[in-house]
Amino acid sequence: MLILRRTGLVLLVLFLLLNIITAFQASRFTYFYNNPDKTPPRKPEEYTTGEKFEAAFFGVKLKKSVVNEQPGIPFETIRLTNEYNQKLEGWYIPAENPKGTVILCHGHASNKSRILCETEYFHELGYNTLSFDFRAHGNSEGNICTIGFRETNDLKAAYDFVVKGKEKNIILWGVSMGAATILKAIPEHGLKPAQVILECPFASLYDAVQGRLRSMHIPAHPIAELLTLWGGMERSMWAFGYRPAVYAKQLSMPVLLNWGAKDPRVLRHETDAIFENLGTSRKQLVVFENSAHQSYCVNEKAKWQAAVSGFLQVSPKPESKPVAEHQN
C-alpha cells in the first residue's frame, strides 16, 4: 500500500507539473511582448542555455514582429479599429482603373511587410490592395493573439473600410492563421467577398497545436490536448470548437485553396477536409510540391502566379461552368 501511495503521489505531482508547464506554454504562444528596440526573432539554436531552459518549461517569449520593409510602390498608411478599440495599422495601395480590391491577411507571428510578394503581385494584376497587421502583430496595438478566433473582428474592420469606399469586387487572401481567420469571419460576420484565396489554413486549432509540436519534434499527445485546453481557458474561448474546416461549409463563393506538399504543420488530410467541405462547386486545390509552410509566392513564384491569375480571371464570371478542380 505504501508503494502504491507513493507511486500515486509521484504521478499526481508529474500531472500537476505537466499542466503548469503547458499552461505557461499556451500563454506564451498567444502573447506578444512589446518590441520597442525592434529586435528581430532568433532561431532556437541561437538561444543561450538559460533561454533554452526557459523556453522548454515556460515557452518561447515571443516579441511583436518587426515591420522592416515597405511597398516599393506608392501606398497610404491607414488606421483601423477593432472591437477593443485597438488601433490596427494597414497599407492601402490604389491601382489605376482597378478591377477590385484584395484584402490580405498574414499569419501568426508575422505582419504585412512579410506578404509584400503577394501584395505587389495583386497590384500588378490591377487590383487595389489592403494589407494590415492583426492585433498584437507588427505596428498594431495589443499583445494577445487568439490565432484567428477573435482576429475575425480585425478582418471585419478592414472589410468595412473597403466597403465604405463603394468597392463591389472584394477578394480575400490569407495565409495560415490569416486563412483560418477568413474561414471563420465569412459566416460569423456575413462577409460577402466575390472570391477567396486560402493558403495552408489549419483544419482546427487542435490540429494547429499538433502541427506546431510536430515541427518542433515534440510528441503531440497528451501535450496538444493540454495546450489547447489551457490556451482556450486563458483566452476565454472554446478552443476545441475552433474548426475552420467546419466553417468552410458556409463559403459559397469561388475559392482557391493552396497547400505545400512538404508542410510539416498543416497535413494533407486537413487540406482535403477543408476542400471537401467548401460549400461551393467553384473551387480549386493547387498543391505546391516543393514548398513547406511558407510563402508560395516567394518559393514557387511562377506556379503561384499562374494559379492566382488563372483563378481570378476565370472564377468570377457567372457564365462560367462550375468546376471543382484538383490540380497537382
N, C-alpha and C positions, 0 to 999 in steps of 0.2 A: 504493500500500500504506500509506503514512504517513497519508493521509487516512482510509482505512478503519480503521486502528488508532485514530486519534484519535476518529473517529465512534463506534467500538465502546466506547472508554473513556468517552466522554460519555454514551452510552446506559446503560452499566453504572453510572455514578455516579448518573444520574437514577433508575434502577431501585432502587438501594440507598436513595437518598433517599426515594423514594416508599414503600418498605417501612418505613423508620424512622418516617416521618410517620404511616402507617396503624397501625403498632404502638402509637404513643403515643395515637392517636385511639381505638383499640379499648380500651386500658387505661383511659382517662378515661371512656369510655361505661359501663364496668362497675364503676367505683369511685366511691363517695360519701364525700366528706370529712366529718368531724365538723363540726357546726354549732352550737357552744355559744352563740353570740350570736343564734341563730335568725334568721339573715339570710334574707329572702325571695328567691326567684330573680329574676334580672333578664333582660329581653329582650336579645337580641344588639345591638339598636340603641342600648342604653344603655351598652354597653361603652366603655371608653377605647380609644385607639389601641393601646396596649400589650396590652390584654386581647384585642382583636380579632386582633392578630398571634399571640398565644399560642394562641388558640382555633383559628386557621387551621392552625397547624403541630403543635400538641400536643393539641388537643381542648379542649372546654369543661370547666372544672373544676367538676364537679357537687358540690353540698353536699346533705346529708341534708334531705329535705323537712320543713317545719315543720308540726307538728300545731297548727293555730291556731284550731280550733273544737272544740266538744264537742256530743254529742247534746242536744237540748232536752227529752229525756225521761230518767227515771231509768235509770242504767246502772252496771255493775260493771266496773272495770278488772281484767283478768286477765293472767297471765304464762304464756306457753307456752315450750317449749324445743325447739330443733331438733337435728339430728344433730351439730352442732358445739358443742352446749351453749350456744348463743347465746339470750339471753332476748328473746322477742318480746312486744310489748305488744298487747293486744286489748281490745275493748269488748264486753261481753255485755249485751244488753238483753232481759230477760224480758217475755213477753206474758201477759196474763190468759187462761186457757184456750187455750193455744197450739195452732195447727194443725200446727206443726212448727218446725224451726229452719233459718234461712237463713244460710249462711256466705258472707261477701262478700270478694272478692279484688280489690284495687286494681291500678292499672297502674304502669308504670315511672316512677320519679321522683315518685311520688305517695304517698299514705298514707290511712289510714282516715278522716281528717277531710274528705277530698275526695270521699267517696262517701256523705256523710250524706243526700243527697237520696234515694238508693236505699235506704239503711239504714232511714230513718224511714218510707218507704212500705211496705216489707215488714212493719215493726212495725204500721203502720196496718191492714194486711191481716190481722193476727192471728198473726204469726209471731215467735218468738224470733229474735234476730239475733246473730251473732258476726262482727264485723269486726276485722281485725288488720293490723298493719304487717309486711310482709315484711322479711326481713333487709336491713340497710343502708338502711331507709326509716323515716321518722317517728321514733318513740320506741323502735324495736327496735335490738338490738345488731348489730354487724358493719359492714363497709364495702364488701364485694364483692357485686355483684349479677350473676347469671348469666342474666338475662332470662327466668326461669322454669325453666331447666334443673334447678337444684338447689332452687329455691324450692318444688318439689313436696313437699319434706320439711317445709317450714313449713306448707303446707296440710294435710299428714298430721297434724301436731301439733294443728292447730285441729279437724280432723275427729275425732281421738281424744278430744279434750276434750268434744265434743258427744256422742259415742258413750258415754262414761263416764257421762253424765247420763241414759242409758237412752232417748235420742231414737231414734225409729224412722223419722220422716219428715224426712230431711235434704235440703235444696235447696242446690246450689252455684251462686253467681253470681259472674261475673268479667268484668273489662273489660281489653281489650288484653293486656298481659303476664299479668294475672290470669286471663284466659280461656284463654290458651295454657297456663298452669300447670295449670289444671283438666284440659284435654285430655290432658296428659302424666301427671298424677297418678293419674287414674282407673285406667288399665291398669297403671301402674307399681306402685301400692300396693294395688291391688284394692279401691278405694273403691266403695261401692255407694249413691250418693245416689238418692233417689226421682226427682228431676228436676234438670235442669241448664239454666242460662240463661247464654249466652255473648254478649258484646258486643265486636265488632270484633277478634277474635283474628287474628293473622297466620298464614299457612299454613306458613311455615318461618322460621327465624331469618335465613336468607339473604334472604327476602322482606322481613323486618322491617328489615334493614340497608338494603336498597334503598329502602324506604319512608321511612326517616329521611333518606337522602341526597336523595330526591326532594322532601321537604318543605323542605329547605334549598337547593333549586335547584342541587344539585351533580350532575354526571354520574355515573351509577351504576357504569359499567364503566371500568376494572377495579377501582375502589376498593372496591366492595361485596364482591368476591371476596377482596381482601386484608384488609379489615376482618373479615370472617367467619373467615378463616384465622387471623389473628393473635389475634383475640378468643378463638377456641377454644383455641389453644395457651397463651395467657396464663392462661386459667381452667381448663385441664386438662379440656376436653370436646371431643367431636367435633361442632363447631358445625353443619356441613353436614348432619348426621344428625338435628338437632333439627327435627322436622317435625310440628307439631300437626295438620295436615291428614291425616296418615297415622294418628296416634293416634285420630282421630275414628272410624275404623272399628270401634274396640272399645267404643264407647259404645252401650249397648243400652237405656238409659232414655230417657224423653221429653226432648227438647232444644228450647229456643227459641234461635234464632240471630238476633241483631240487628246491623244494619250501617248506617252512614251513607253516603248516595249521594255526598256531597261529600268523603269521606275521602281525603286525599292519601297517607296512609301504608299503608292496607290497601285493596287494589283489589278490584273486583267478582269477578274471576276467582279470587282467593284465597278469598273468601267462598263462592263457588259450589263450589269444590273441597272445602272443609270440609263444607258442607251435603250435597253428593252422597255424601261418604264416611261420613257418620254412619251407624253400624250399627243404626239404629232407624227404623221407619216412622212413629213418633210424633214428628215433627219439624216445626218451623215456621221460616220465614225471614221476618223483617219488615225492610223497608227504610225508613229514615228519610230522606226526600227532602231535608230542609233541614238535615241535620247532617253534620258532618265527624268528625274523630277526637276526640270529646268526649262529655260526659255527655248521653245522650238524655233522661234523667230531668229535667235542667235545661233543655235546649234545645227538646225537643218533649214536654213533660210529659204532656199529655193522651193523646197517641198511645202513649207509652211505658207509662203506667199501664194503659191498655186492653189492650195486648199482654201485659203481665206478669200482670195479674189474670185475664185470659181463659185464659192458658196454665196458670196454677196451679189454676184451677177445673176445667178440662176434662181435662188430660193424665193425672193420676194415677189416674183411675177405670178399673179393669181391664175394666169392661163397655163402655168407650168403643171405638168402631171406630177402629183405627189409621188415621191420616191424615198424609200428607206434604203440607204446605201451603206454597205460596209466596204471601206477602202483601206487596203493594207499596203 
